[in-house]
Every structure is written in C-alpha cells, then in structure tokens.
Amino acid sequence: MTEQTPDQVHDVVIVGSGPAGYTAAVYMARANLNPIVLTGSVTAGGELMNTTDVENFPGFPEGIMGPDLMMNMEQQARRFGADIRHEDATELILDRPIKQITTGAGEVLHSRAVVLATGSAYRELGVPGEKELSGHGVSWCATCDGFFFREQNIAVVGGGDSAMEEALFLTKFASQVTVLHRREELRASQIMVDRAKANEKITFVWNTEVTEVQGEGKVSRLILRDTVTGEPSALDVTGLFVAIGHDPRTALFKDQLTLTADGTAWVDGRSSRTSLPGVFAAGDVLDPTYRQAITAAGSGCVAALDVEHWLADNVPTDAAEVPSETTLNSPVPL
Ligand SMILES: Cc1cc2nc3c(=O)[nH]c(=O)nc-3n(C[C@H](O)[C@H](O)[C@H](O)COP(=O)(O)OP(=O)(O)OC[C@H]3O[C@@H](n4cnc5c(N)ncnc54)[C@H](O)[C@@H]3O)c2cc1C
C-alpha cells in the first residue's frame, strides 16, 4: 500500500455520489472547501443510475433519465472545483480529529471532516429477469414509479408494513394489485393489514414466491412457486414492485458510529451530525422513511452547511495542535 505521507489535510471528503453526495459537493465546492468526492468505483451516481425516467425531481417538467440527472449533478459539482474520484473508500478511521480515508487505490487521505453519503440498498429477489427488467416494469419504489402503471395489473412482493403501504399507494393507479407473500401470514402491523384487506383492488396470494420475471423489454409475466407444495404457476402482470426491505450501506463505519434501530446512521435531530465530531451523514444512509432523490439531495445540502459551520468553529488555533503558519489544506502534524 502506498500510504500518502501525512503532509496534507483536506477540509472534507465525501463518500458517495448519489444525490446526497453530489449536492453536498456542489455546496461545499461553492464554499471553497475543495471537497474530494469518492464516488464508488463501479457505482458512481448511485441508485438513479439504475432507473429510466425520473419524473418527480423538481426542475425537469418533462422528466429526466436517472443517469442524465446524475451526470448533471456530477458536472455541476465539477464546475465549482469538486475533486471527483471514481474510487471506493475501503477503510475509514473516524474517531480522531484528523480522519483517515483509505481508497481502493491504496491512497490514504487525511481530512478534518467526512460526509457519509453511501445510500441504502433495496433488497432484491435475486431471480432471473429482475435486474434485466429493472426500470422496465420492475421497481422498488411505488412513490417513484406508481404513476407509470395506470389501469394496469401489477404485483407487489413482500409482507411487511412497507409492502402494504406500497400496495395501498399503487391502488391509486393500477386496476389490480396482487400481493405475493412467501408465508401464510403478514408481518405488517394489524392496521396496515386491515387497510390492505379492505381495499377491493388488492388481492393476496399466500405461500408464494417469484422465481422468474419474464417479458420482452417490459414485464409481462411472473413465474411463481408455491412455497408449501413446490407447484409452479404464472401470473400475467405488467409491473412488479419489490418491497422486501432495504439495507443502509453502513458496513464501512457501523462499528465506529451510533446507528438507529433501523440500521441507519444516527444523526442529531434535523442535523447531519453523527455521534462522532467531524463526521456527518446525508441521504438514504440516515433515512429509514422517505428515501427519495430530492430528500437525499436536501440532506446533502444540510450536511454541507453543517460541515461549513463545524469547520469554521473547529479551525485549530491552538499552537500546540497546529503550527501557527499552517492553515486548512496545508501540512499539519497528526
Ligand atoms: C430503481 C430505482 C428507481 C428510483 N427512482 C426514483 C425516482 O424516480 N425518484 C426519486 O426521487 N427516487 C427514486 N429512487 C430512490 C433514489 O434513487 C434514492 O432515494 C437516492 O438515490 C438516494 O440518494 P443517496 O445519495 O442517499 O444514495 P445513493 O443514490 O444510493 O448513492 C449512494 C452512493 O454511495 C456510493 N458508495 C457506497 N459505498 C461506497 C464506498 N465504500 N466508497 C465510495 N462510494 C460508496 C455509491 O457508489 C453511490 O454513489 C429510486 C431508487 C431505485 C433503486
């Protein structure tokens, strides 16, 4: 490993390049904080790179393709001087005034502040056709995509509260919503179950799992299996909503920071301040509830403003800590 000599301390390193990371980068670059953005080596741009039309991000009356939106955000951050690197963060040491961020290339960056904007992964079924038809009938977000399924027959997989919420929301658009659940009973709270069962557009199919998603360029059929008898069957639908949970991407730092019961990064009230000084979180990694591009972007803005204030309050003035001639982004002893 080619460890960087600790001769440069950056103001801030952002880990993640979804709407949260890039928005934080735009704000911080415009505040002359020279942010470094580690985008992820193969997942730069985040979740919206995996989708087609985004119709609910303000400012685009005709909608915009997910990858185009993320490319725009990257360009906007670059325009103001953000240092965007298509690399992973592979190790973080966060519990000290000068944090260490190791990149996939083996470089060790030193920074006063770190923004964690690593997002949250929707759980996938892991069946043939699911990935291929993502954005073409397979979705993980009813709020985002429900509108595209007016007067259609669609299915929701899952048995928890979020699956019931998705199914209920989708009845505003779809003509028929079939909830597929692996067991005989739902995990969802009774009130959500009662609401879903009372809705005449929703039907339940119990003890059933999806084994394949089929369709030529667009979902047309699900192949199912009875989890008790093993019997296969087919269901003709034009949409499949996968609502089996999500996992905040905290593996890199979960042993160093406080997490919430939902597994998201804990932050102090409406701020982005985590349990460690100088460490901030933004976007879906801290959000168990909303998980939208615009809420993630707003959260990135919050993090940028918090970092700016925190750095202003924590510029070392103590001669014992930093030699008097050093300033931010210049050599300091560690
Ligand atoms: C298929 C799909 C369609 C969607 N459609 C819509 C929609 O139409 N409208 C809407 O508002 N929302 C939509 N969403 C939700 C939206 O994408 C998310 O809410 C939003 O992207 C969250 O932004 P984020 O910045 O928090 O995280 P993400 O977009 O998940 O980005 C996380 C970033 O962290 C990076 N990262 C993770 N680990 C590391 C590491 N170790 N080192 C470096 N980088 C790392 C990843 O590379 C990625 O860049 C959709 C989601 C999906 C999955």
The ligand as an SDF file (V2000), in Angstrom:
LIG
                    3D

 53 58  0  0  0  0  0  0  0  0999 V2000
  -34.6280    1.5830   -9.3820 C   0  0  0  0  0  0  0  0  0  0  0  0
  -34.8110    2.8260   -8.5370 C   0  0  0  0  0  0  0  0  0  0  0  0
  -35.5580    3.8790   -9.0350 C   0  0  0  0  0  0  0  0  0  0  0  0
  -35.7380    5.0320   -8.2670 C   0  0  0  0  0  0  0  0  0  0  0  0
  -36.4740    6.0350   -8.7960 N   0  0  0  0  0  0  0  0  0  0  0  0
  -36.6150    7.1880   -8.1040 C   0  0  0  0  0  0  0  0  0  0  0  0
  -37.3490    8.2760   -8.6350 C   0  0  0  0  0  0  0  0  0  0  0  0
  -37.9210    8.2010   -9.7400 O   0  0  0  0  0  0  0  0  0  0  0  0
  -37.4440    9.4070   -7.8850 N   0  0  0  0  0  0  0  0  0  0  0  0
  -36.8730    9.5200   -6.6540 C   0  0  0  0  0  0  0  0  0  0  0  0
  -36.9750   10.5850   -6.0330 O   0  0  0  0  0  0  0  0  0  0  0  0
  -36.1800    8.4960   -6.1240 N   0  0  0  0  0  0  0  0  0  0  0  0
  -36.0380    7.3390   -6.8070 C   0  0  0  0  0  0  0  0  0  0  0  0
  -35.3520    6.2970   -6.2570 N   0  0  0  0  0  0  0  0  0  0  0  0
  -34.7740    6.4710   -4.9230 C   0  0  0  0  0  0  0  0  0  0  0  0
  -33.4690    7.2820   -5.0500 C   0  0  0  0  0  0  0  0  0  0  0  0
  -32.6740    6.6830   -6.0300 O   0  0  0  0  0  0  0  0  0  0  0  0
  -32.7240    7.3130   -3.7230 C   0  0  0  0  0  0  0  0  0  0  0  0
  -33.5830    7.7900   -2.7160 O   0  0  0  0  0  0  0  0  0  0  0  0
  -31.4980    8.2190   -3.8310 C   0  0  0  0  0  0  0  0  0  0  0  0
  -30.6690    7.8090   -4.8820 O   0  0  0  0  0  0  0  0  0  0  0  0
  -30.7080    8.2170   -2.5300 C   0  0  0  0  0  0  0  0  0  0  0  0
  -29.5930    9.0260   -2.7130 O   0  0  0  0  0  0  0  0  0  0  0  0
  -28.2640    8.8530   -1.8370 P   0  0  0  0  0  0  0  0  0  0  0  0
  -27.3240    9.8610   -2.3420 O   0  0  0  0  0  0  0  0  0  0  0  0
  -28.5900    8.8510   -0.4040 O   0  0  0  0  0  0  0  0  0  0  0  0
  -27.7520    7.3820   -2.1320 O   0  0  0  0  0  0  0  0  0  0  0  0
  -27.4520    6.5820   -3.4730 P   0  0  0  0  0  0  0  0  0  0  0  0
  -28.0990    7.1560   -4.6620 O   0  0  0  0  0  0  0  0  0  0  0  0
  -27.7540    5.1640   -3.1140 O   0  0  0  0  0  0  0  0  0  0  0  0
  -25.8940    6.7440   -3.6400 O   0  0  0  0  0  0  0  0  0  0  0  0
  -25.0060    6.1490   -2.7470 C   0  0  0  0  0  0  0  0  0  0  0  0
  -23.6230    6.3590   -3.2380 C   0  0  0  0  0  0  0  0  0  0  0  0
  -22.6770    5.8450   -2.3130 O   0  0  0  0  0  0  0  0  0  0  0  0
  -21.6220    5.2690   -3.0260 C   0  0  0  0  0  0  0  0  0  0  0  0
  -20.8950    4.3650   -2.1290 N   0  0  0  0  0  0  0  0  0  0  0  0
  -21.3630    3.3830   -1.3450 C   0  0  0  0  0  0  0  0  0  0  0  0
  -20.3520    2.7970   -0.6860 N   0  0  0  0  0  0  0  0  0  0  0  0
  -19.2190    3.4520   -1.0660 C   0  0  0  0  0  0  0  0  0  0  0  0
  -17.8310    3.3170   -0.7370 C   0  0  0  0  0  0  0  0  0  0  0  0
  -17.4000    2.3930    0.1150 N   0  0  0  0  0  0  0  0  0  0  0  0
  -16.9530    4.1570   -1.3380 N   0  0  0  0  0  0  0  0  0  0  0  0
  -17.3570    5.1020   -2.2120 C   0  0  0  0  0  0  0  0  0  0  0  0
  -18.6710    5.2860   -2.5320 N   0  0  0  0  0  0  0  0  0  0  0  0
  -19.5630    4.4530   -1.9770 C   0  0  0  0  0  0  0  0  0  0  0  0
  -22.2950    4.6090   -4.2010 C   0  0  0  0  0  0  0  0  0  0  0  0
  -21.3620    4.4440   -5.2290 O   0  0  0  0  0  0  0  0  0  0  0  0
  -23.3100    5.6910   -4.5670 C   0  0  0  0  0  0  0  0  0  0  0  0
  -22.7030    6.6380   -5.3920 O   0  0  0  0  0  0  0  0  0  0  0  0
  -35.1630    5.1300   -6.9790 C   0  0  0  0  0  0  0  0  0  0  0  0
  -34.4040    4.0680   -6.4850 C   0  0  0  0  0  0  0  0  0  0  0  0
  -34.2330    2.9200   -7.2400 C   0  0  0  0  0  0  0  0  0  0  0  0
  -33.4060    1.7890   -6.6930 C   0  0  0  0  0  0  0  0  0  0  0  0
  1  2  1  0
  2  3  1  0
  2 52  2  0
  3  4  2  0
  4  5  1  0
  4 50  1  0
  5  6  2  0
  6  7  1  0
  6 13  1  0
  7  8  2  0
  7  9  1  0
  9 10  1  0
 10 11  2  0
 10 12  1  0
 12 13  2  0
 13 14  1  0
 14 15  1  0
 14 50  1  0
 15 16  1  0
 16 17  1  0
 16 18  1  0
 18 19  1  0
 18 20  1  0
 20 21  1  0
 20 22  1  0
 22 23  1  0
 23 24  1  0
 24 25  2  0
 24 26  1  0
 24 27  1  0
 27 28  1  0
 28 29  2  0
 28 30  1  0
 28 31  1  0
 31 32  1  0
 32 33  1  0
 33 34  1  0
 33 48  1  0
 34 35  1  0
 35 36  1  0
 35 46  1  0
 36 37  1  0
 36 45  1  0
 37 38  2  0
 38 39  1  0
 39 40  1  0
 39 45  2  0
 40 41  1  0
 40 42  2  0
 42 43  1  0
 43 44  2  0
 44 45  1  0
 46 47  1  0
 46 48  1  0
 48 49  1  0
 50 51  2  0
 51 52  1  0
 52 53  1  0
M  END
$$$$
